[in-house]
Amino acid sequence: MALALFGFDLGIEAQQLLVAPPTLPWLFLLARGPLYTLVRVAGALLASAAALSWIAQGAFHVDTPIDAYAVGEATTPRATGARR
């Protein structure tokens, strides 16, 4: 089990090393502009909604709409075969 946990942690750290370097310069540029507060608040609200949804799912064993979007199973006309 320790080896599996180590491998998981190593994978997370590697992913952070791949994502952070190209992302941080754009975030620093965004922080200088007028949209920074809007993007920061919108991101925080989205993260909060996802977290509360996953807490509700884990605590009460309910399906939530946020989880469907997070895993890419949201109902769309293409996914359901519905016509426009």
C-alpha positions as CSV (number, residue, x, y, z in Angstrom):
1,M,0.0,0.0,0.0
2,A,2.9,2.4,0.8
3,L,4.2,1.9,-2.7
4,A,0.9,2.6,-4.3
5,L,0.5,5.8,-2.2
6,F,4.0,6.9,-3.2
7,G,3.3,6.3,-6.8
8,F,0.1,8.3,-6.6
9,D,1.8,11.2,-4.9
10,L,4.6,11.1,-7.4
11,G,2.0,11.3,-10.2
12,I,0.3,14.3,-8.6
13,E,3.7,16.1,-8.2
14,A,4.7,15.4,-11.8
15,Q,1.3,16.8,-13.0
16,Q,1.8,19.9,-11.0
17,L,5.3,20.4,-12.5
18,L,3.8,20.1,-16.0
19,V,0.8,22.4,-15.4
20,A,2.3,25.2,-13.2
21,P,5.1,26.6,-15.4
22,P,3.0,27.4,-18.4
23,T,0.1,28.6,-16.3
24,L,1.7,30.9,-13.8
25,P,2.9,33.6,-16.3
26,W,-0.6,34.0,-17.7
27,L,-2.0,34.3,-14.1
28,F,0.6,37.0,-13.3
29,L,-0.5,38.9,-16.4
30,L,-4.1,38.5,-15.6
31,A,-3.5,39.9,-12.1
32,R,-2.4,43.2,-13.6
33,G,-5.7,43.7,-15.6
34,P,-9.2,44.8,-14.6
35,L,-10.7,41.3,-15.0
36,Y,-8.6,39.7,-12.3
37,T,-11.2,40.1,-9.5
38,L,-14.0,38.8,-11.7
39,V,-12.0,35.7,-12.8
40,R,-10.8,35.1,-9.2
41,V,-14.3,35.3,-7.7
42,A,-15.8,33.2,-10.5
43,G,-13.2,30.5,-10.0
44,A,-13.7,30.5,-6.3
45,L,-17.4,30.1,-6.7
46,L,-17.0,27.3,-9.2
47,A,-14.6,25.5,-6.9
48,S,-16.8,26.0,-3.9
49,A,-19.9,24.6,-5.8
50,A,-17.9,21.5,-6.9
51,A,-16.5,21.0,-3.3
52,L,-20.0,21.2,-1.7
53,S,-21.4,18.9,-4.4
54,W,-18.7,16.3,-3.7
55,I,-19.2,16.6,0.0
56,A,-23.0,16.1,-0.4
57,Q,-22.3,13.1,-2.6
58,G,-20.0,11.5,-0.2
59,A,-21.9,12.3,3.0
60,F,-25.5,11.6,1.7
61,H,-24.8,9.2,-1.3
62,V,-26.7,11.4,-3.7
63,D,-25.9,12.1,-7.4
64,T,-25.2,15.8,-8.1
65,P,-25.2,17.7,-11.4
66,I,-21.7,19.1,-10.7
67,D,-20.3,15.6,-10.5
68,A,-21.8,14.7,-13.9
69,Y,-20.0,17.8,-15.5
70,A,-16.8,17.0,-13.7
71,V,-16.5,13.5,-15.1
72,G,-17.8,14.5,-18.6
73,E,-21.1,12.7,-18.4
74,A,-23.4,15.7,-18.6
75,T,-26.5,15.3,-20.6
76,T,-26.2,17.0,-23.9
77,P,-28.2,16.7,-27.1
78,R,-25.3,14.9,-28.7
79,A,-24.8,12.5,-25.8
80,T,-28.5,11.6,-25.6
81,G,-29.1,11.4,-29.4
82,A,-31.7,14.2,-29.2
83,R,-32.3,16.3,-32.3
84,R,-32.3,20.1,-32.3
